[in-house]
Amino acid sequence: MRRIALLSDTHSYIDERILNHINEVDEVWHAGDIGDISITDKLTQLKPLKAVYGNIDNNVLRQEFDETLVFQCEQVKVLMTHIGGRPGKYNTRVINLLNEHRPKLFVCGHSHILTIKNDPSFSLLFMNPGAAGKHGFHPVRTMIRFSITDNSIHDLEVIEYENRY
């Protein structure tokens, strides 16, 4: 079993409340718009990190991370990229990636809108953790924690930070 903390759109901001939740997992996934390398440095001091860069990320982050990751966690194939759209509204690049890799879990960020939804058209679970940072229009900062055991995704928790200011 692997316990995962999933966040996105930190935009150079991370606080102790987020880091405390990360202490309770096995690894961290960051779905882009990291903002500054200091964020991923803090995360990797705590737990192993899988991350992709986002549209606001500079050349330092783009040299450190890829635009897209495809990996196995337990027996679940995962596809992660920053700009992914949502079920029924994927861009052409993402549709091609989904058709090529056939993941069971598709993770993206960018919209700042927390979404967890089954997508029967691609037989996958879609996750967007919303935004953990303070920059953007979202009134509540969010992240997700969940577990993967064998080929099962379970124990999903949405973690909210009520005031983003």
SVG drawing of the C-alpha trace seen along z (x, -y; Angstrom):
<svg xmlns="http://www.w3.org/2000/svg" viewBox="-19 -37 36 43">
<polyline fill="none" stroke="black" stroke-width="0.4" points="0.0,0.0 1.2,-3.5 -0.3,-6.6 -0.2,-9.7 -0.5,-13.4 -1.5,-15.1 -1.2,-18.8 -1.0,-21.4 -0.7,-25.1 1.4,-26.0 2.6,-29.1 5.7,-29.4 3.7,-29.0 3.6,-26.1 2.9,-26.3 3.3,-24.1 -0.2,-22.8 0.5,-21.3 3.8,-19.9 2.2,-18.3 -0.2,-16.4 2.7,-15.3 4.4,-13.8 1.5,-11.3 2.1,-9.8 4.6,-7.7 5.1,-10.0 4.0,-13.4 2.8,-14.1 2.7,-17.7 0.7,-18.4 2.5,-21.6 2.6,-25.3 5.2,-24.8 6.4,-28.4 9.8,-28.0 12.4,-25.2 12.3,-25.9 8.9,-24.3 10.1,-21.0 13.2,-21.2 11.0,-21.3 8.9,-18.4 11.8,-16.2 13.3,-16.7 10.1,-15.0 9.1,-12.4 9.8,-11.1 8.4,-13.4 6.9,-12.9 6.2,-16.2 5.5,-17.9 6.1,-21.5 3.3,-23.8 2.8,-26.8 4.1,-29.4 7.2,-27.4 10.6,-28.8 13.5,-27.1 15.0,-25.8 11.8,-23.8 11.5,-22.8 15.0,-21.3 14.2,-19.4 10.8,-18.1 9.0,-16.8 5.8,-18.1 4.2,-14.7 4.9,-11.6 3.6,-8.1 4.4,-5.7 3.2,-2.7 2.1,-3.0 1.5,0.4 -0.5,1.9 -2.1,-1.4 -0.8,-3.1 -0.8,-6.9 -0.6,-9.7 0.2,-13.2 0.4,-16.5 -0.4,-20.1 -2.9,-21.2 -5.3,-18.4 -8.8,-19.8 -11.5,-17.6 -13.6,-14.6 -15.4,-15.4 -13.2,-18.5 -9.6,-17.2 -7.4,-18.9 -6.0,-17.0 -2.6,-16.4 -4.2,-14.8 -6.6,-12.7 -3.6,-11.4 -1.7,-10.6 -4.8,-8.9 -5.2,-6.7 -1.5,-5.9 -1.0,-5.1 -4.4,-3.9 -3.9,-5.0 -6.2,-4.0 -5.6,-7.3 -5.2,-10.7 -3.9,-13.6 -3.7,-17.2 -3.8,-20.7 -4.1,-24.2 -7.8,-24.9 -7.6,-25.5 -10.9,-23.5 -10.9,-20.4 -12.4,-17.5 -12.4,-13.8 -14.5,-12.0 -14.8,-8.7 -14.4,-9.0 -16.1,-6.1 -15.0,-7.2 -11.4,-6.4 -12.1,-3.9 -10.1,-6.0 -10.3,-8.0 -9.7,-11.8 -8.1,-13.8 -7.4,-17.5 -6.4,-18.5 -7.4,-22.2 -4.8,-24.7 -2.7,-24.5 -1.2,-28.0 -2.5,-31.5 -2.4,-32.8 -5.6,-32.6 -9.3,-32.9 -10.1,-29.9 -11.6,-30.8 -10.4,-27.6 -6.9,-26.0 -7.1,-22.2 -5.1,-19.0 -6.0,-15.3 -4.7,-12.3 -5.4,-8.8 -4.1,-5.3 -3.3,-2.8 -3.2,0.9 -2.5,3.3 -4.9,2.0 -7.3,0.2 -7.5,-3.6 -9.1,-4.1 -9.4,-6.2 -9.6,-9.5 -9.6,-12.6 -10.0,-16.2 -8.0,-18.5 -9.2,-22.1 -7.5,-25.2 -10.4,-27.6 -8.9,-31.0 -6.3,-31.4 -5.3,-34.9"/>
</svg>
